Amino acid sequence: MKHRINIRALASKLFTHFVLIIATLVIGLPFVWMLSTSIKGPTEVAMFPPVWWPKVVRFDNFVTAWNTAPFGRFYVNSIVTAAAGVILGVVTAAFAAYAFARIRYKHRNFFFLVMLAAMMIPGQVALIPNYVILAKLNWINTYQGIVVPHVANVFGAFLLRQYFLTIPDDLYDAAQIDGLGHTRTLFHVALPLSRPVLGTLLLYLFIQKWNAYLWPLIVTNKQNMRTLPVGLAMIRSAEYSIGPEHLMAASIFVLMPVLIAYFLAQKQLIEGIAAGAVKG
């Protein structure tokens, strides 16, 4: 009987690893193909059957792609908008989360449900109203026009609120006895104890802001205000004449910061999301 159980456990483990290997191949092969294409010559790109690794590595494809469009400016725009969006997003999410977790007022749960309901509204619905408002404010082709309309983050507020609820009430009571108001309690008690979830939120917001495409495309019409995802679409369009190998090299410029950030913090990302879902 024990032998049969061990066989079943081994078979289950082998099946699990088989599924994970297949999933890894399905997810990873497109990236491997992108990387190999970025260092191929034009002849090898057009070959059939395809060549997975070139005979001669062409690193000059990256130089050509970089010089095709002002990627330096695109990087600056993406860094500024992503950094500002992350900082403002965390601040607004923290205040909202603390208000829903620790401040008692009438109909608090109702307003919390209303906030969660906002997650079900597609962002495209607000594109035209937001654009009209920004046009009246003369914020088209500005950093604030890219950042401000998407500062509020419902998911971030929900994630932090769930974690704030797991912090013992005694710590909040001690802060109140020491004379701390709600703002100082938030910054001196709640947020320092929420570092795992806070790190997860920072990574989530960074990936979201860095990869944003639709809104930066709509709210900017000058090349010097484009972000990296929009710039990548520009060099893919008829404005420039480049080969697939150069386009793949340009795609790596956009992907590398996100991949580095994710691989450095993937464990914290998973643990933080799990920690934020402990208490409802």
Secondary structure, 3 states (H helix, E strand, C coil): CHHHHHHHHHHHHHHHHHHHHHHHHHHHHHHHHHHHHHCCCHHHHCCCCCCCCCCCCCCHHHHHHHHHCCHHHHHHHHHHHHHHHHHHHHHHHHHHHHHHHHCCCCCHHHHHHHHHHHHHCCHHHHHHHHHHHHHHCCCCCCHHHHHHHHCCCHHHHHHHHHHHCCCCHHHHHHHHHCCCCHHHHHHHHHHHHCHHHHHHHHHHHHHHHHCCCHHHHHHCCCHHHCCHHHHHHHHHCCCCCCCHHHHHHHHHHHHHHHHHHHHHHHHHHHHHHHHHCCCC
